[in-house]
Each structure stands twice: as C-alpha cells, then as structure tokens.
C-alpha cells in the first residue's frame, strides 16, 4: 500500500513537496521526490503536473493522492461570505470564495491552479471525495489535505523544529498515537515536512482508522 502526498505550489516546481509513504511487510518507507528529477522546472502547469503525479501514483501503486490545496470553489449556499466551511472550521490562512474570489488576493493563482489540478486528476481517474462512502479500498481518489491542522491537533509547532512523526514499524500504529515516536531529520525543507506528515493523515483516512483525529 502506498500513499502520495503533495505540498502544492504554483510559482515554481522546486517549491512543490512530494512524499510517498509505502508499507513493506512490517516496515514503513517515506520517499521524497523532486520535480527536477523528472525534468520539471520553472512555473508549474496543470497538464505536466497531472502527468507527473499520476505517473508517480502508477509507479508506486498508490490509489490515493493527497494535495495541500483547495479542491473547489465555495458553495454559494454555504452561508459564508468569503470561505468554504472547511476553511472556517480549520482556520486556514487562505480562503476560497466564489469562482475567482480568493483571500488574500495574492493566493489567487495558487487556488486556481489547485482546483484545476483536481479537475485534471479527476479526468485521469482520481475522483474527489464527496462522502465517507467514497473511502473504499482500491478506489482512486484525490483528497484535499491541510497538514497544519494535524500539527495543531497534536499540539505541535508548525514553524519551529524539523520534527517528523515517523514510525519504524506498523506495529507502532496499531494501538495508540502515543507510541508513534518523533524522529529528528536534518536539512528537511518545509514542503517535504508538510507532505510527509500529510502522508500519515492519508494513511489514517484511507484505512479508516478511528483512534486518532487528524
């Protein structure tokens, strides 16, 4: 079982963080992937990014792609003026309103790029999640993530310290979260840290694990 996690960026490919969480027997492997290794440089475009991510998912047999970016525009009937309900509840720094309306305005390109990427992934078989019934093993999904919320839930600082909560064995994940110990990793970028942590959130969601709230 593998999970692909993306800390999305829209200005430069080198700012996109991609982590692949792979379970092998009783061990866990996290691999970081650089866009430059696949010849991707400069400003990202939806077509190339989609091909890259779907190829990675195919190569690693990953049915789930987690993306730290909005999957769609605000529902006009959600009762909020400038944001989606998930953004209000999780206190996200960016707010995705009606089509073309983004706060702050400097985040507009990122929001558009992310939503268009979700559209393109859907066209390639990775559907958005519409309800918990979609979380069926073997179904290809593109799921929006907000890793900062996971850090907050666990009481961790998101800016200081390079801490990755990585278990050396799936045994450590079977009973309770307190057994998942910290591992300090040198010279890890923010995008790598964020994408790797979202992988664990993805594992909990895709396996429908209920003992921890991410």
GITA-V45444 format. One record per pair of residues at least 24 apart in sequence whose C-alpha atoms are under 8 Angstrom apart, sorted by the first residue. I is the first residue (numbers start at 1). J is the second residue. D is the distance in Angstrom with one decimal. If there is no record, write none. Layout:
I | J | D
I | J | D
//
This chain:
1 | 61 | 7.1
1 | 62 | 6.7
2 | 60 | 6.5
2 | 61 | 6.3
2 | 62 | 4.6
2 | 63 | 7.3
2 | 64 | 7.8
3 | 57 | 8.0
3 | 62 | 5.2
3 | 63 | 6.9
3 | 64 | 5.5
3 | 65 | 6.4
3 | 66 | 7.8
3 | 199 | 6.3
3 | 202 | 6.9
3 | 203 | 7.1
4 | 57 | 6.6
4 | 62 | 6.3
4 | 64 | 6.3
4 | 65 | 4.8
4 | 66 | 6.2
4 | 199 | 6.8
5 | 65 | 5.7
5 | 66 | 4.6
5 | 67 | 6.1
5 | 195 | 5.3
5 | 196 | 6.9
5 | 198 | 6.2
5 | 199 | 5.5
5 | 202 | 7.9
6 | 65 | 7.4
6 | 66 | 6.0
6 | 67 | 4.8
6 | 68 | 6.2
6 | 195 | 5.4
7 | 67 | 6.2
7 | 68 | 5.1
7 | 69 | 7.7
7 | 191 | 5.6
7 | 192 | 7.5
7 | 194 | 6.3
7 | 195 | 5.1
8 | 67 | 6.5
8 | 68 | 5.7
8 | 69 | 6.3
8 | 114 | 7.5
9 | 110 | 6.6
10 | 43 | 6.8
10 | 44 | 5.9
10 | 109 | 6.8
10 | 110 | 5.2
10 | 113 | 6.5
10 | 114 | 8.0
11 | 42 | 7.7
11 | 43 | 5.1
11 | 44 | 6.5
11 | 110 | 7.9
12 | 41 | 7.1
12 | 42 | 5.3
12 | 43 | 4.6
12 | 44 | 6.0
13 | 40 | 6.5
13 | 41 | 5.6
13 | 42 | 6.0
13 | 43 | 6.1
13 | 44 | 5.5
14 | 41 | 7.0
14 | 42 | 7.9
15 | 191 | 6.9
16 | 191 | 6.5
17 | 191 | 4.5
17 | 192 | 5.0
17 | 194 | 7.7
17 | 195 | 6.0
18 | 191 | 7.7
18 | 192 | 6.6
18 | 195 | 5.9
18 | 196 | 7.7
19 | 192 | 6.7
19 | 195 | 5.5
19 | 196 | 5.3
19 | 199 | 7.1
20 | 196 | 7.5
20 | 199 | 7.2
21 | 196 | 7.5
21 | 199 | 6.0
21 | 200 | 7.8
26 | 169 | 5.5
26 | 170 | 5.6
26 | 171 | 7.3
27 | 168 | 6.1
27 | 169 | 4.7
27 | 170 | 6.2
28 | 167 | 7.1
28 | 168 | 6.1
28 | 169 | 6.1
28 | 170 | 6.9
30 | 196 | 7.2
32 | 192 | 6.9
45 | 113 | 7.9
46 | 113 | 6.9
46 | 116 | 6.8
46 | 117 | 5.6
46 | 120 | 7.4
47 | 120 | 7.5
49 | 117 | 7.7
50 | 117 | 6.6
50 | 120 | 6.5
50 | 121 | 6.2
54 | 121 | 7.6
54 | 124 | 7.7
63 | 126 | 8.0
63 | 138 | 6.3
63 | 139 | 6.3
63 | 140 | 4.5
63 | 141 | 6.4
64 | 126 | 7.7
64 | 139 | 8.0
64 | 140 | 5.7
64 | 141 | 4.9
64 | 142 | 6.0
64 | 143 | 7.3
64 | 202 | 7.8
64 | 206 | 7.7
65 | 126 | 7.8
65 | 141 | 6.3
65 | 142 | 4.8
65 | 143 | 6.2
66 | 142 | 5.9
66 | 143 | 4.8
66 | 144 | 5.8
66 | 145 | 6.0
66 | 198 | 7.3
66 | 199 | 7.5
66 | 202 | 6.8
67 | 142 | 7.3
67 | 143 | 6.2
67 | 144 | 5.0
67 | 145 | 5.6
68 | 144 | 5.9
68 | 145 | 4.8
68 | 146 | 5.5
68 | 147 | 7.2
68 | 195 | 7.9
69 | 110 | 7.8
69 | 111 | 6.9
69 | 114 | 5.5
69 | 115 | 7.8
69 | 144 | 6.2
69 | 145 | 6.9
69 | 146 | 7.5
70 | 96 | 7.3
70 | 111 | 6.1
70 | 114 | 5.9
70 | 115 | 6.0
70 | 144 | 6.3
71 | 114 | 6.5
71 | 115 | 4.9
71 | 118 | 5.8
71 | 128 | 7.7
71 | 143 | 7.8
71 | 144 | 6.0
72 | 96 | 7.9
72 | 115 | 5.3
72 | 118 | 8.0
73 | 97 | 5.9
73 | 98 | 5.6
73 | 99 | 5.7
73 | 115 | 7.7
74 | 98 | 5.2
74 | 99 | 7.5
90 | 149 | 6.5
118 | 142 | 6.9
135 | 205 | 7.7
135 | 206 | 6.3
135 | 208 | 7.7
136 | 206 | 7.6
137 | 206 | 7.1
137 | 207 | 7.6
145 | 198 | 6.9
146 | 198 | 7.6
147 | 194 | 6.2
147 | 195 | 7.7
147 | 197 | 6.6
147 | 198 | 5.3
147 | 201 | 7.8
148 | 194 | 7.8
149 | 214 | 7.3
150 | 201 | 7.6
150 | 214 | 5.0
153 | 213 | 7.7
153 | 214 | 6.9
162 | 186 | 7.2
162 | 188 | 6.9
162 | 193 | 7.3
163 | 193 | 7.7
164 | 193 | 6.7
164 | 196 | 7.6
164 | 197 | 6.8
165 | 197 | 7.1
175 | 211 | 7.9
176 | 211 | 6.9
176 | 212 | 7.7
177 | 211 | 7.9
177 | 212 | 6.8
//
